[in-house]
Amino acid sequence: MTPQVLSDGEWLQAWRGLPEACREVYWLPAYSRASARWERAEAECLLVDGNGRWLLYPFLRHPITGYDAA
């Protein structure tokens, strides 16, 4: 299972592929972009696909003040 970062179009297509009862507005690219503007972040979404099951994982990415990856 390798996570794949989705483009907005792929993200929306994956969201539409969810059963209708599972389509939360919070998982839409437009909602995440609006939240990202508020938090000065970037909206991204991972798709993890494996064994006939998949996970759609929207998140906001932003730098962590004081963190040095080195």
PENORCOR-V218212 format. One record per residue. RES is the residue in one letter. SS is DSSP state (@ for helix, = for strand, . for the rest). PHI is phi as a letter, one per 40 degrees, with the letter a starting at -180 (none if undefined). D_FIRST is the distance of its C-alpha to the first C-alpha in Angstrom with 2 decimals. Layout:
RES;SS;PHI;D_FIRST / RES;SS;PHI;D_FIRST
//
This chain:
M;.;none;0.00 / T;.;b;3.77 / P;.;c;6.52 / Q;=;b;9.40 / V;=;c;12.95 / L;.;c;15.03 / S;.;c;18.69 / D;@;d;21.17 / G;@;c;21.52 / E;@;c;17.86 / W;@;c;17.75 / L;@;c;20.89 / Q;@;c;19.75 / A;@;c;16.63 / W;@;c;19.13 / R;@;c;21.52 / G;.;c;19.00 / L;.;c;19.00 / P;.;d;21.71 / E;@;d;24.91 / A;@;c;25.43 / C;@;b;22.19 / R;.;c;22.98 / E;.;c;24.07 / V;@;c;26.01 / Y;@;c;24.43 / W;@;c;21.12 / L;.;c;22.98 / P;@;d;22.91 / A;@;c;26.71 / Y;@;c;26.77 / S;@;c;24.33 / R;@;c;26.44 / A;@;c;29.56 / S;@;c;28.23 / A;@;c;27.17 / R;@;c;30.75 / W;@;c;32.14 / E;@;c;30.06 / R;.;f;30.36 / A;.;b;26.60 / E;=;b;24.11 / A;=;c;22.10 / E;=;a;18.44 / C;=;a;15.55 / L;=;b;11.77 / L;=;b;9.73 / V;=;b;6.34 / D;=;b;5.91 / G;=;a;5.19 / N;.;f;8.31 / G;.;g;10.66 / R;=;b;10.16 / W;=;a;9.38 / L;=;b;10.52 / L;=;b;12.97 / Y;=;b;13.93 / P;=;c;17.19 / F;=;a;18.79 / L;=;b;21.77 / R;=;b;21.65 / H;.;a;24.92 / P;.;c;26.42 / I;.;b;27.35 / T;.;d;31.05 / G;.;g;32.00 / Y;.;c;28.55 / D;.;b;28.51 / A;.;c;25.22 / A;.;c;27.30
//
